[in-house]
Amino acid sequence: MTTFHIDINEIAIFFSILLRISLLLFMIPLFTGGQIPNMVKAGVSLALGAFFFPFLRSVVTPLPLEPVAFVLVVLGEILLAMVLSLSMLLVLAAFHLAGEIISVEMGLGFAQVVDPQGGAQVMVLSRWFNLLAVLLLFSFDGHHMIIQTIVESFRTIPMGGFFLKHLTYSRMVALSGYLFVIALKIAAPVLIVLMLMNVALGLIAKFSPQINILTTSFPLTIFLGLLFMGFSVSVWGAATGQFLMQLMEYLRVITG
């Protein structure tokens, strides 16, 4: 007769791994959208937890069963997931901000669509920049780096042992300021062209008052904006790769 032995310690270790992975997957920007069902997120978390369990069982501490210790561990894991997800969100939000800047300068500020990820109305170009950032993240194997960062965090940060230190806080503040730098760098090629075009239109209005600049500028602004956006795609690809690599290094510093 076959007998089965259930080791409570092994089950507690598995739930420790599952807790951190599930919190991160439910919070990181790539999976927070409503277009991904919660059952799919739960299934992916369970699959990753079962896959990494044999490799991490020797380094992960079991999930405590005492109520007070359990609550403290859960709060520490929630804080870690919030910091990592916020760090990713800040970099991805830079592309959203760049799209809004370009949309306003092109005169497309009133053209808005419903964002299926956030459920709010966003400008058309902002949604396009978000999709571009996500596609480039996958093309640079960023999803593999994110999974690697999660796995390495088990070896460097014990369960419930993450605290928001002053160094981590200062790095997050610096990353928040860097958001605007990234957005301006991305939008710079189109902004410069549109600024020069506005100067040219101002000169035309000065020397040829009979030309209706108001009706002429809108189609010209949209055309030049879209044209130079097409010219800038190749540059954006390399720049985006550099920004995403900096994000991965930042995540490694936090989890290190």
N, C-alpha and C positions, 0 to 999 in steps of 0.2 A: 504494500500500500504506500502510495506516494504522499509524503507530508511536505507542507510548505511552511517555511519559517519567514515571518515578517519582522524585519528589523526596523524598529521605530526610529533609530538614529539615521538610517539611510533615507527613510521617508522624510524626515525633518531636513536633511541636506537637500533632497530634491525640491522640497517646497521653498527652501532658501533661494536656490537657483531660479526657480519659477517666479518667485516674487519679484526679484530684480529685473528679470527679462520682461515680464509682463508689464510692469510699471513703465519701463523705458519704451516698450513698443506702443503702449497706449498713450504716451505723452509726446514722443518725438514728432516733429511736424509732418514727416512723410506718411504717418499712419493716423493722424488725428482727424482727418477728414471724414465726413459722414458717408462718403461714397464707399468706404471699406466697412463692411458689417462687423459688429463686435464679435460675432462668432468666428469670423475669419481671423481676427486679431488674437482671440483666445486660442484658436487652433494652432496658429503660427507660434505663439508663446509656448504652448505645451510641446510642440514638436522640437523647438530649439532647446527647451529645457531637458527633454529626454535625450537629445543628441549630445549635449555638452555635459550631461551628468557623469558619464564614465571618465571624462577628462578633468572634471573639477571636483569630484567627490573628496579628493584628498586635501584640498585647499580651502574648501568652503565649510564654515561652521554651521552646525545644525540650527534650524529655526527654534528659538526657545519656546517652551510651552507655558511658562509662567505668564500671566496676563500683563503685568507691568513691563517685563522684559520684552514681551512680544510687541506691545504697543510702541516701545522705544525703538525697536528694530524697524518696525513698519514706518515710523515717522522719519528715521534716518534714510531709509530707502526712498521714500517719497521726496525728501529734500534732494537726494542725489539725482533722481530722475528729473526733477524740476530744473536743476542747474544745467544738466546736460541738454535737456530739450530746449531750454531758454537760449543756450549758447548756439544751438543749431538754428533756432528761430530767428535770432538776431542777424545771422549771415544771410539766410533766405529772405528776410525782410528787406535787406539792402536792395535786392533785385526788384521787390515790390515797390519800394520807394523810387528806384530809378525809373520804373515804368510810369509811375504817377507824375514824376517831374517831366518826362518826355511828353506824356499825354497832355498835360496842361500847356506846355509850350507849343504843341502842335494844334491846339484847339479841340482836342478830343476829350476834354475834361467832363463834358456832359454825357459822353457815350459810356455807359456802364452796363455791366452784366452781373449776374448772380454767380458768385464764386461757390462751386460745389464743395470745396474743402472747408471754407470758413462759414458759409451760409449767408454772407453779407454781399452787398453790391460793391464791386471794384471796377476800376477802369480797365478797358479792354487790353491795353498794353501791359498793365500790371499783371494781369492773369497770364499773358503770353510770357512775360519775363519769369514768372514763377514756374511755369512749365519748362522753360529753357533751363533754369537753374536745376530743377529736379532731373531732367534728362542728362545734363552734363554731370551731375553728381553720380548717376548710374554709369555713365560712360567712362568716368575716371575710377570706377570700382569703389566709389565712396560707400556703398552699402556694405561691401566687404570690410572696409576700414571701421565702419560703425560697429559691426558685429565683433570685430577684433578688439575694439576699444571696450565693448561690454564684457568680453571674456577676460581681458587683462584686468579689468576693474575688480574681478573676484580675487585676483592674486595680490592686489595692492591695497584694496579697501575692504576691511572686514564687514560682515553684515551689520548694518546699523551703525557703523563706525565713521560715517561721513559727517563732517561738520563744516559749516561755511566759515572758513578761516579768513583772516584779513587779506591774505595774498590772493585767495580765490575771489573774494569780493572786489578787490582792486582790478583784477584781470577782467572780470565781468563788466565793470564800469568802463574800462578801456575798450573792450569789445563793443560796448554800446555806442561809444563815440566813433569807433571805426566803421560802424554801420553807415554813417553819413559820408565818410570818405569813400567807401566802396560804391555807394549809390552815385556820387558825383563822378567818380572815375568811369563808371559804366555809361552814364548819360552824357559825358563830356563831348564825344564826337558829334552827337546830334545837337546838343545845346549850342556848340560853337557855330555850327552851320546855321541854325535858326537865328542866333543872335546877329550874325553877319547879314542874313536875309532881312531881318527887321531894320538894320541900319540902312540897307539898300532901299527898302520900301520907304523909310523916312526921308531919304534923299529924293526919291521919286515924288513923294507927296509935297516936298518943298519946292521942287523945280517944275513939277507938272501937276498943279492943283486940280486940273480937270479930270484926272484919273481917280476913280473911286477905289481907294486903297482897301477900304473895309471889305468890299466884296471880292477883291482880287487876292487879298492876302490869305484867306482861309484855304482855298484849294491849293495854292502854291505852298503854304506851310505844311499841309498834310502830305503833298507829293514829295517835297524835299526831305521831310522827316522820315517817311517810309523808305525813300531811296537810300539815304545815308544809314538808316538802320540795317538795310541789306548789305551795305558796304562794311558795316562794323561787326557783322556776325562772326567773321573769322577772328577778329581781335578779341571779341567778347569770350570766345571759346577758350583761348589761352589765359586770359585774365581771370575767368571764372575758375579754371582749374587751379590757378595760383591761390585764389581766395579760399577755395574749398580745402586745399592742402593745408593752408594756415589754420582753418577750422579744425581739421583732424589733429594737427599738432597741439592746438589749444585743448582739445578734449583729452589727449594723452597726458597733458600737464595736469589737468584737473584730476584725472583718475590715477595719476602716478603718485 
